[in-house]
Amino acid sequence: MDNLYLLLLLPVIGAGLLAFVKQSRLAKQIAFVISILTLALTVPFLINFVPDASMQFVSSIPWLPNYGINFHIGVDGISLPLVLLTNLLIFLIILSSFRYDYNGGLYALVLFMQAGMLLVFMALDAFVFYVGWEAALIPIYFICAIWGGENRINVNLKFFAYTFLGSLLMLIAIIFLYFQTPERNFELTSFYQLALDADTQGWVFLAFFAAFAIKMPIFPFHTWQPDTYTTAPTIGTMLLSGIMLKMGVYGLIRWLIPVSPLGFAKYGMICLVLCIIGVVYASIIALKQQDMKRLVAYSSIAHVGLIGAGVFAWNVQGLQGAMIQMFNHGVNVVGLFFVVDIILQRTERHTLTELGGLAASAPKLAIAFLVIVMGAIGLPITNGFVGEFLLLVGVYEAGIWYAVLGGLTLILGAAYMLRFYQKTMLGNRENRLEIADLRGSETLVFAILVIFVIGLGVYPQPLLDISEAAVTNLVNQITIK
């Protein structure tokens, strides 16, 4: 049961089945079963994984052998947590959508996107990595364009144009690197062994960086994100924020810096500064937001900015912080967008000035929301604390002022998140809204999210143990002075 191809094939098979299912209830049942099976198939990899620096469960099948392309996949301590995150969140996202009458077409796109994202995290061949990268983009475009809100076509064209441009630059860099390898192949190890001059590595670095920075997004490549998150259906926003942006962070760690270390030495500090600017800028904008979705969207930019800064600091603490915080951010942001979706569905109001006092009629929602908010702002004994602590320690090693400015995310994040909570859940408005409390699948989704928020806050060591050896080995291999 430890064959990675099963993890990739199951969502693809499910997508193929669901594409022909028109009945909403049957589509939900099939998608739910496929998501449970995929999550269950992840367990043997966690049990059998040896926490060292090696690639494990490796499989390679000739795909286009005349062009040096092999379907080469495997996982290590850096990719396995993201495989787990992907399959966990897909299960929760599908479960959270049960309140809607989606047909099989939407769930087919979700599962096909899951396969693409898993392929990105498993690929040990650059061509396969690129296929997964593009395979994940196409479904989310259709999810947002078909089921999105007002002005969705224009907003999604902007999103698609941004990401496609970044992907094109990355493809050009991949093709160039292919022609530099003596064996004429796309193997990750072959790319790592290339000894290119600093100028060449510089433009390769920038080409890869454009693709990853847009996907995350890093300031100033973020302008597509707030509009897309706002107009997308909640299931699409969860996919984008919970999992898809992690593809960009993973790309920095696995491909960008190890493939072009001299380019990183040249431009890495600029990238770190852009990440820190994004933290401060997005936090200030979030403080001013009245629209719930836009507030969470800007908070995501701020948190991902700190994760990016931890990566570009390039030390064990920063990378370990990035690894655990990618997982934590995925859990927290899916919870926040689910809260937003429930409030929108129950009240048909999306601005903070129109809301207030919801906790009186929905105490279970208020409690779950409060726990997730505490995780998002990094309160001790919640999942966000450990990740943000390690990130700030890592960034501090790069420079004290980077840590000071990056640390503003703790203060500003607490300000806008507690304001968000207070404006929606508390207060004694004369015309206080009465809404139904959590029920059925909603309760189950929040119960699982709360367990992860508190569980990883109290005892994060198992997750850190998975990635520690691989992270340490990578940092030692690529020493930037």
C-alpha positions in Angstrom: 0.0 0.0 0.0 3.0 2.3 -0.2 2.8 3.0 -3.9 2.6 6.7 -4.6 0.9 6.0 -8.0 -2.2 4.9 -6.0 -2.4 8.4 -4.4 -2.3 10.0 -7.8 -4.6 7.6 -9.6 -7.5 7.5 -7.1 -8.4 11.2 -7.5 -8.1 10.9 -11.3 -10.4 7.9 -11.4 -12.8 9.7 -9.1 -12.8 12.8 -11.3 -13.5 10.6 -14.3 -16.5 9.0 -12.6 -17.9 12.3 -11.2 -17.7 14.1 -14.6 -20.8 12.1 -15.7 -22.8 12.4 -12.4 -25.5 15.0 -12.5 -27.3 14.2 -9.3 -26.0 16.3 -6.5 -26.4 13.8 -3.6 -24.7 11.0 -5.5 -21.9 13.3 -6.5 -21.3 14.3 -2.9 -21.2 10.7 -1.8 -18.7 9.6 -4.5 -16.5 12.6 -3.9 -16.6 12.0 -0.1 -15.7 8.4 -0.4 -12.8 9.1 -2.8 -11.5 11.8 -0.4 -11.6 9.4 2.6 -9.9 6.7 0.6 -7.1 9.1 -0.5 -6.6 10.3 3.0 -6.6 6.8 4.3 -4.0 5.8 1.7 -1.7 8.6 3.1 -1.5 6.8 6.5 0.8 4.0 5.4 3.3 6.6 4.0 3.3 8.3 7.4 3.7 5.0 9.3 6.5 3.6 7.1 8.3 6.9 6.5 11.9 7.0 8.0 12.7 10.5 9.1 16.0 10.9 7.4 17.1 13.0 4.4 16.5 10.4 1.7 13.8 10.3 -1.0 11.5 7.4 -0.1 8.7 5.4 -1.9 10.5 6.3 -5.1 9.0 5.1 -8.4 10.2 5.9 -12.0 8.5 4.8 -15.2 9.8 5.9 -18.7 7.3 8.3 -20.1 9.0 9.9 -23.1 12.4 8.2 -23.0 13.6 9.7 -26.2 13.5 13.1 -24.6 14.8 12.0 -21.2 11.4 12.3 -19.5 10.5 9.8 -16.8 7.4 9.7 -14.6 9.7 9.9 -11.5 8.1 10.5 -8.2 9.0 10.2 -4.5 8.6 12.0 -1.1 10.9 13.1 1.6 10.5 15.1 4.8 9.8 18.3 2.9 7.1 16.9 0.6 5.3 14.4 2.8 3.7 17.0 5.1 2.3 18.7 2.1 0.9 15.5 0.7 -0.8 15.0 4.0 -2.1 18.5 4.1 -3.5 18.2 0.6 -5.4 15.0 1.2 -6.6 16.2 4.6 -7.9 19.5 3.3 -9.5 18.0 0.2 -11.5 15.8 2.6 -12.5 18.8 4.7 -13.3 21.0 1.7 -15.6 18.4 0.2 -17.3 17.8 3.5 -17.8 21.5 4.0 -19.6 21.8 0.6 -22.4 19.4 1.5 -24.7 22.4 2.2 -24.7 23.2 -1.5 -26.3 21.4 -4.5 -23.1 21.0 -6.5 -23.2 18.5 -9.3 -20.5 16.0 -10.2 -18.7 18.5 -12.5 -17.4 20.6 -9.6 -16.2 17.6 -7.6 -14.5 16.2 -10.7 -12.6 19.4 -11.0 -11.7 19.4 -7.3 -10.3 15.8 -7.5 -8.4 16.4 -10.7 -6.9 19.5 -9.1 -6.0 17.3 -6.1 -4.1 15.0 -8.4 -2.2 17.9 -9.9 -1.2 19.3 -6.6 0.0 15.9 -5.3 2.0 15.5 -8.5 3.8 18.9 -7.8 4.8 17.7 -4.3 5.9 14.3 -5.5 7.7 15.1 -8.8 11.4 14.4 -9.1 11.4 15.2 -12.8 11.0 18.9 -13.9 8.8 18.0 -16.8 6.5 16.0 -14.5 6.6 18.9 -12.0 5.5 21.3 -14.7 2.6 19.0 -15.8 1.4 18.9 -12.2 1.7 22.6 -11.9 -0.4 23.3 -15.0 -2.9 20.4 -14.2 -3.7 22.1 -10.9 -4.3 25.5 -12.6 -6.9 24.5 -15.1 -9.5 23.1 -12.7 -9.4 26.0 -10.3 -9.9 28.4 -13.3 -13.2 26.6 -14.2 -14.3 26.3 -10.6 -14.0 30.1 -10.2 -15.3 31.0 -13.6 -18.4 28.7 -13.5 -19.4 28.9 -9.8 -17.9 32.3 -8.9 -19.7 35.5 -8.0 -20.2 38.8 -9.8 -17.5 39.9 -12.3 -16.0 36.4 -12.1 -15.0 36.2 -15.8 -12.8 39.3 -15.7 -11.3 38.6 -12.3 -10.4 35.0 -13.3 -8.9 36.1 -16.6 -6.5 38.3 -14.6 -5.7 35.4 -12.3 -5.2 33.1 -15.3 -3.0 35.6 -17.1 -0.8 36.2 -14.1 -0.3 32.5 -13.3 0.1 31.5 -16.9 2.8 34.1 -17.5 4.7 32.9 -14.5 4.4 29.3 -15.7 5.7 30.2 -19.1 8.8 31.8 -17.7 9.4 28.7 -15.5 8.9 26.5 -18.6 11.6 28.4 -20.5 14.0 28.0 -17.6 13.3 24.3 -17.4 13.9 23.8 -21.1 17.1 25.7 -20.8 18.3 23.6 -17.9 17.4 20.5 -19.8 19.8 21.4 -22.6 22.6 22.1 -20.0 22.4 18.6 -18.5 25.0 16.2 -20.0 22.4 13.3 -20.0 19.7 15.5 -21.6 17.1 14.8 -19.0 14.7 16.7 -16.6 15.8 14.9 -13.4 15.9 17.0 -10.2 19.3 15.6 -9.3 20.7 16.5 -12.7 19.5 20.1 -12.3 21.1 20.2 -8.8 24.5 19.1 -10.2 24.7 21.8 -12.9 27.6 24.2 -12.5 26.3 27.3 -14.3 27.9 30.7 -14.0 26.4 33.4 -11.7 24.7 35.5 -14.5 23.0 32.4 -16.0 21.8 31.3 -12.6 20.6 34.8 -12.0 18.1 34.8 -14.8 17.1 31.2 -14.1 16.4 32.2 -10.5 14.2 35.1 -11.6 12.3 33.0 -14.1 11.4 30.4 -11.4 10.8 33.1 -8.8 8.2 34.8 -11.0 6.2 31.6 -11.2 6.4 30.8 -7.5 6.0 34.4 -6.3 2.7 34.8 -8.3 1.3 31.6 -7.0 2.0 32.3 -3.3 1.6 35.4 -3.8 4.5 37.6 -2.7 4.3 41.4 -2.9 4.0 43.0 -5.5 2.8 39.9 -7.4 -0.3 39.7 -5.2 -2.8 42.0 -7.0 -4.8 39.1 -8.5 -5.4 37.5 -5.1 -7.9 39.6 -3.2 -10.3 39.9 -6.1 -10.0 36.2 -7.0 -10.5 35.1 -3.4 -13.6 37.4 -3.1 -15.3 36.3 -6.3 -14.5 32.6 -6.2 -16.9 30.2 -4.6 -15.8 29.3 -1.1 -14.7 25.8 -2.2 -12.4 27.5 -4.7 -11.1 30.0 -2.2 -10.3 27.2 0.2 -8.4 25.3 -2.5 -6.4 28.4 -3.5 -5.5 29.5 0.0 -5.3 26.2 1.8 -3.3 24.2 -0.6 -2.5 25.8 -4.0 -0.4 28.7 -2.6 1.8 26.0 -0.8 2.9 24.9 -4.3 4.7 28.2 -4.6 6.5 27.9 -1.2 7.4 24.3 -2.0 8.8 25.4 -5.3 11.1 27.9 -3.5 12.5 25.1 -1.3 12.7 22.2 -3.7 13.5 23.9 -7.0 14.4 27.6 -6.9 17.2 27.9 -4.3 18.9 24.5 -4.8 18.9 24.8 -8.6 20.2 28.3 -8.7 22.2 29.0 -5.5 24.3 31.7 -7.1 21.1 33.4 -8.3 19.8 33.2 -4.8 23.0 34.7 -3.4 22.5 37.6 -5.9 18.7 38.2 -5.5 17.8 36.4 -2.3 18.0 39.4 0.0 15.7 41.4 -2.4 13.2 38.6 -2.2 13.4 38.6 1.6 12.7 42.3 1.6 9.7 41.9 -0.7 8.3 39.2 1.7 8.7 41.5 4.7 7.0 44.4 2.8 4.2 42.1 2.0 3.7 41.2 5.7 3.4 44.9 6.7 1.5 46.1 3.7 -1.1 43.3 3.7 -1.6 43.6 7.5 -2.3 47.3 7.3 -4.7 46.7 4.4 -6.5 44.0 6.3 -7.0 46.4 9.2 -9.0 48.6 6.9 -11.2 45.9 5.3 -14.9 45.7 5.9 -15.5 42.8 3.5 -14.9 39.5 5.3 -13.5 37.6 2.4 -11.1 40.4 1.5 -9.9 40.7 5.1 -9.0 37.0 5.2 -7.4 37.3 1.8 -5.1 40.0 2.9 -4.3 38.2 6.1 -3.3 35.2 4.0 -0.8 37.5 2.0 0.7 38.6 5.3 1.1 35.1 6.7 2.6 33.8 3.5 4.9 36.8 3.4 6.4 35.7 6.7 6.6 32.1 5.5 8.5 33.3 2.4 10.8 35.4 4.5 11.6 32.3 6.6 12.6 30.4 3.4 14.7 33.2 2.0 16.5 33.5 5.4 17.8 30.0 4.4 18.6 28.4 7.8 17.2 25.4 9.6 14.9 27.4 11.9 13.5 29.4 9.1 12.8 26.4 6.9 11.4 24.4 9.7 9.1 27.3 10.6 8.1 27.5 6.9 7.3 23.8 6.8 5.1 23.7 9.9 3.5 27.0 9.2 2.5 25.9 5.7 0.5 23.1 7.3 -0.9 25.4 10.0 -1.8 28.1 7.6 -3.7 25.6 5.5 -5.7 24.4 8.5 -6.4 27.9 9.8 -7.3 29.6 6.5 -9.7 26.9 5.5 -11.4 27.3 8.9 -11.6 31.1 8.5 -13.1 30.9 5.0 -15.6 28.3 6.2 -16.7 30.7 9.0 -17.1 33.4 6.4 -19.1 31.1 4.1 -21.5 30.1 6.9 -22.0 33.7 7.9 -22.6 34.7 4.2 -25.0 31.8 3.7 -27.0 32.4 6.9 -27.1 36.3 6.8 -26.5 37.2 3.1 -24.3 40.0 4.4 -20.6 40.3 3.8 -19.5 43.5 5.4 -18.5 43.8 9.1 -20.7 46.9 9.6 -23.8 44.8 8.8 -23.0 42.1 11.3 -22.7 41.6 15.1 -24.0 39.6 18.0 -24.0 36.2 16.1 -22.6 34.4 19.1 -25.8 34.7 21.0 -27.7 32.4 18.5 -24.7 30.4 17.3 -22.5 29.6 20.3 -20.8 26.5 18.7 -19.8 28.6 15.7 -18.5 31.3 18.0 -16.3 28.9 20.0 -14.9 27.2 16.9 -14.3 30.6 15.3 -12.5 31.8 18.4 -10.1 28.8 18.5 -9.3 29.3 14.8 -8.7 33.0 15.3 -6.3 32.2 18.2 -4.4 29.8 15.9 -4.3 32.4 13.2 -2.7 35.1 15.4 -0.3 32.6 17.0 -1.5 32.4 20.6 0.6 30.0 22.7 -0.7 26.4 22.7 -2.3 26.9 19.3 -0.7 25.7 16.0 0.3 29.2 14.8 2.6 29.9 17.7 5.3 27.3 17.0 5.5 28.2 13.3 5.7 31.9 13.8 8.2 31.5 16.6 10.5 29.4 14.4 10.0 31.8 11.4 11.0 34.8 13.4 14.0 33.1 14.8 15.1 32.2 11.3 14.5 35.7 10.0 16.3 37.2 13.0 19.5 35.3 11.8 19.2 37.2 8.5 18.9 40.5 10.3 17.3 41.9 13.4 15.2 44.5 11.5 13.7 41.9 9.3 12.5 40.1 12.4 11.2 43.3 14.0 9.2 44.2 10.9 8.2 40.6 10.3 7.1 40.4 13.9 4.5 43.1 13.2 2.3 40.3 11.8 1.8 39.2 15.4 0.6 42.6 16.5 -1.3 43.7 13.4 -2.7 40.1 12.9 -4.1 40.1 16.4 -5.7 43.5 15.8 -7.5 42.7 12.5 -8.5 39.1 13.5 -9.9 40.1 16.9 -11.7 43.0 15.2 -13.1 40.5 12.7 -14.3 38.3 15.6 -15.7 41.2 17.6 -17.6 42.7 14.7 -19.3 39.5 13.7 -19.8 37.5 16.9 -20.0 40.1 19.7 -21.8 43.3 20.4 -25.4 44.1 21.3 -26.9 45.4 18.1 -30.5 46.5 18.3 -31.2 44.6 15.2 -29.1 41.6 16.1 -29.2 38.8 13.6 -30.5 35.3 14.6 -28.8 32.5 12.7 -28.8 28.7 13.0 -25.9 27.2 14.8 -23.5 24.6 13.4 -25.1 21.3 12.4 -24.2 18.0 10.8 -21.2 18.1 8.5 -20.4 21.7 9.6 -19.8 20.5 13.2 -17.6 17.7 12.0 -15.4 20.0 9.9 -14.9 22.4 12.7 -14.2 19.6 15.2 -11.4 18.3 13.1 -10.0 21.8 12.5 -10.1 22.6 16.2 -8.3 19.3 17.0 -5.5 20.2 14.6 -5.3 23.9 15.9 -4.9 22.8 19.5 -3.1 19.4 18.9 -0.3 20.9 16.8 -0.1 23.8 19.3 0.4 21.5 22.3 2.6 18.9 20.6 4.0 19.9 17.2 7.1 17.6 17.4 5.8 14.8 15.2 5.4 17.1 12.3 8.7 18.8 12.9 10.4 15.4 13.1 9.2 14.5 9.7 10.9 17.4 8.0 14.0 18.1 10.2 16.5 15.8 8.6 15.6 16.7 5.0 15.6 20.4 5.9 19.0 20.2 7.7 20.5 18.3 4.8 19.3 20.8 2.2 20.5 23.8 4.2 23.9 22.2 4.6 24.2 21.3 0.9 23.3 24.9 -0.2 25.3 27.2 2.0 24.8 30.8 1.0 27.3 33.4 2.2 
